[in-house]
Amino acid sequence: MWIQPFLERCFGNRFLNRIAHKAGFALAMVLCLLWSAAAALRPAAPAPIASFQEWPSQWDGAPLRPMALGAVEQRFAERFPGAMARLTDGRQTLVLRRVEAATRMLHPATDCYRALGYRIGDPRLERDVEGRLWRCFVTEGHDGQKLRVCERIVDARGAAFTDTSDWYWAAATGRSTGPWQAVTRASPVAFE
């Protein structure tokens, strides 16, 4: 066409290259803005409906009774993709989470305890009397109280994970299907 040779004679290649780069950049910015606007105009996903979750009434033969979630747990539960409960059998505290989708909001209990100021020690894998594999550690709070904390995640087919990152990637890639149950149990070291 006649426009490009005319512009090259009048302004030179260097000028045209700068204009082309700026036009390409401007086009990319416009596409990003359109993409963002389209995402904003899409109807928001409905807020999750708090569905009734029936939690177990016993754990390893001991009756369980519900406990209220703490303030931090309650705030976390409001955004969590699933449901949470805190239960006790009088000897240990169980935090049960039903997870509906792969999420980075399910993270190792060591992260939670560290964030609350606990020291973490003696990490190891353990089998319980039922033969279930758990990732366990000992915490010590500012008051000197020590807790033995163990955790595991089980998928809908019964496959268990003791590493949250392994679970996440298995869930995200479809190698593990949900819903999943994450269990964290904590008991004073004196009980063990």
C-alpha positions in Angstrom: 0.0 0.0 0.0 1.1 3.6 -0.5 0.9 4.8 3.2 3.8 2.9 4.6 6.4 4.0 1.9 5.1 7.6 2.2 5.5 7.6 6.0 8.9 6.0 5.7 10.1 8.8 3.3 8.6 11.5 5.5 9.6 10.3 9.0 12.0 7.3 8.6 12.0 3.7 9.8 13.1 4.6 13.3 10.0 6.8 13.8 7.7 4.1 12.5 9.2 1.4 14.7 8.7 3.6 17.8 5.1 4.3 16.8 4.5 0.6 16.1 5.9 -0.4 19.6 3.8 2.3 21.3 0.7 1.2 19.4 1.4 -2.4 20.3 1.8 -1.5 23.9 -1.3 0.6 23.9 -3.2 -2.2 22.2 -2.0 -4.6 24.9 -3.1 -2.2 27.7 -6.5 -1.8 26.1 -6.9 -5.6 25.9 -6.0 -5.9 29.6 -8.5 -3.2 30.5 -11.2 -4.9 28.4 -10.4 -8.3 30.0 -10.6 -6.7 33.5 -13.9 -5.0 32.6 -15.3 -8.2 31.3 -14.3 -10.0 34.4 -15.9 -7.3 36.6 -19.1 -7.4 34.6 -19.5 -11.2 34.9 -21.9 -12.1 37.7 -20.1 -12.8 40.9 -20.2 -16.4 42.1 -22.9 -16.8 44.7 -21.6 -16.7 48.2 -21.2 -20.2 49.6 -24.3 -21.3 51.4 -23.6 -22.5 54.9 -24.7 -26.1 54.5 -25.3 -28.4 57.3 -22.2 -30.5 58.0 -22.6 -33.5 60.2 -19.4 -34.1 62.1 -18.5 -37.4 63.8 -19.9 -38.0 67.2 -16.9 -40.1 68.3 -13.2 -40.4 67.5 -11.5 -43.7 67.9 -14.3 -44.9 70.2 -14.4 -41.8 72.5 -17.4 -39.5 72.4 -16.9 -36.1 70.9 -18.4 -32.8 72.0 -18.4 -29.6 69.9 -16.3 -26.6 70.9 -16.7 -23.0 69.7 -14.3 -21.8 67.1 -11.9 -19.2 68.4 -12.0 -15.6 66.9 -9.1 -16.3 64.6 -10.6 -19.6 63.5 -14.0 -18.0 62.9 -12.6 -15.3 60.7 -10.7 -17.9 58.7 -13.8 -20.2 58.4 -15.8 -17.4 56.8 -13.5 -17.5 53.8 -12.6 -21.1 53.8 -13.9 -23.2 50.8 -15.6 -25.8 52.9 -16.6 -26.2 56.6 -14.7 -26.3 59.9 -15.4 -27.7 63.3 -13.6 -27.9 66.6 -14.3 -30.9 68.8 -12.9 -32.6 71.9 -13.0 -36.0 73.5 -11.8 -34.5 76.8 -8.2 -35.5 76.1 -7.4 -33.9 72.8 -8.8 -31.2 70.6 -9.7 -32.0 67.0 -10.0 -29.4 64.2 -11.9 -31.0 61.3 -12.1 -29.3 57.9 -14.2 -30.5 55.0 -12.5 -29.1 51.9 -14.5 -28.8 48.7 -11.7 -27.7 46.3 -8.0 -27.5 46.0 -7.0 -24.4 48.0 -3.9 -22.7 49.4 -6.0 -21.8 52.4 -5.3 -25.3 53.7 -1.8 -25.1 55.0 0.4 -27.0 57.4 -0.5 -26.7 61.1 3.1 -25.7 61.8 2.4 -22.5 59.9 -0.6 -21.7 62.1 1.2 -22.4 65.3 4.3 -20.4 64.3 2.1 -17.5 63.4 0.6 -17.6 66.9 4.0 -17.5 68.4 4.6 -21.2 69.3 7.9 -22.9 68.9 7.9 -26.0 66.8 10.1 -29.1 67.4 10.4 -32.8 67.0 8.7 -33.1 63.5 8.2 -36.6 62.3 5.8 -39.0 60.7 4.0 -41.4 63.0 1.5 -44.2 62.7 -1.3 -44.4 65.3 -2.8 -47.5 66.8 -5.2 -47.7 63.9 -2.3 -47.7 61.4 -3.0 -44.2 60.1 0.0 -42.1 59.1 0.2 -38.6 60.6 2.6 -35.7 60.4 3.3 -34.7 64.0 5.3 -32.1 65.9 5.5 -30.7 69.4 4.7 -27.0 70.1 5.6 -24.9 73.1 3.7 -21.7 73.8 4.7 -18.7 75.8 3.2 -20.2 78.9 5.5 -23.3 78.6 2.7 -25.6 77.8 3.6 -28.3 75.3 1.2 -29.8 72.8 1.6 -32.8 70.5 0.0 -31.8 67.2 -0.7 -34.3 64.4 -2.4 -33.8 61.0 -3.5 -35.6 57.9 -5.8 -35.1 54.9 -7.9 -37.9 53.4 -9.6 -37.8 50.0 -13.0 -39.2 48.9 -11.3 -42.5 47.9 -9.5 -42.9 51.2 -6.0 -41.9 50.0 -4.2 -40.0 52.8 -1.7 -37.1 52.7 0.6 -36.0 55.5 2.0 -33.1 53.4 -0.2 -30.3 52.5 1.7 -29.3 49.4 1.5 -32.9 48.1 -2.2 -32.8 48.8 -2.7 -29.5 47.0 -0.9 -30.6 43.8 -2.7 -33.9 43.8 -6.1 -32.1 44.2 -5.3 -29.3 41.7 -4.2 -31.8 39.0 -7.1 -34.2 39.6 -5.0 -37.1 41.0 -7.0 -36.8 44.2 -10.7 -36.1 44.3 -12.7 -34.5 47.0 -14.3 -33.6 49.1 -11.4 -34.0 51.5 -11.3 -34.2 55.2 -8.3 -32.5 57.0 -7.8 -33.5 60.6 -5.6 -31.7 63.0 -5.4 -33.1 66.6 -3.7 -31.5 69.5 -3.2 -32.9 73.0 -1.1 -31.8 75.9 2.2 -33.7 76.0 1.4 -34.8 79.6 -1.4 -37.0 78.2 1.0 -39.0 76.0 
